[in-house]
Amino acid sequence: MSQKVITKVEDECRQSKWHRQSDLSIQTIAVIINKQKRGLINYFGAINSIGLHILLMQLFFRLAKWAMIKYKKFWCNYGQAYKWLKEIKDLFPDIFYHYTVFN
């Protein structure tokens, strides 16, 4: 996965602006993300897993950003937002497609 492709996918994610919509639930975001990322993971997972890992780290960062906007207790605290997302991963391992593929 080239840097050009990573940038293009990130731009598409940035344009959808789901990470700024505090009215969305985590289930709704999961539906949005799973539609977008399932094909990328299946196609690029076999070709270049390092580039895909970078893309998924950026996705996890956007999820933490959404949690910080949605919940006041995470405001300006990425550490707590990441911790909460890891708890969600443990409680609901099938909510995001990339949770099932990458442990």
C-alpha positions, 0 to 999 in steps of 0.5 A, a space after each residue: 500500500 503506497 503512501 498515495 493510497 493511504 493519503 487518498 483513503 484518509 482524505 475520504 475518511 476526513 471528508 465523511 466527517 463521521 468522527 465529528 458527529 457526536 449524535 452517532 452511536 458506536 454501532 452506527 459508526 461501526 456500520 459506516 466504517 465496516 462498509 468502507 474498510 472491509 474491501 481495503 482490508 481484504 485487498 491490501 491485507 494480502 499485498 502490504 500489511 504494513 501500510 494497512 497497519 498504518 491506516 488502521 492506526 489512523 482509524 483508531 485515532 479517529 475513533 478516539 477523536 469521536 469518543 472525545 467529542 461524544 463523551 465529556 469525560 474523555 475531553 482532551 484525553 486520548 489515553 482514556 478514549 483509547 482505554 475505552 475503545 479497548 474495553 469496547 473491543 473486549 466486550 464486543 469483538 465483532 463490532 468492527 471488522 478490523 477487530 476480527 481480522 487483527 488481534 
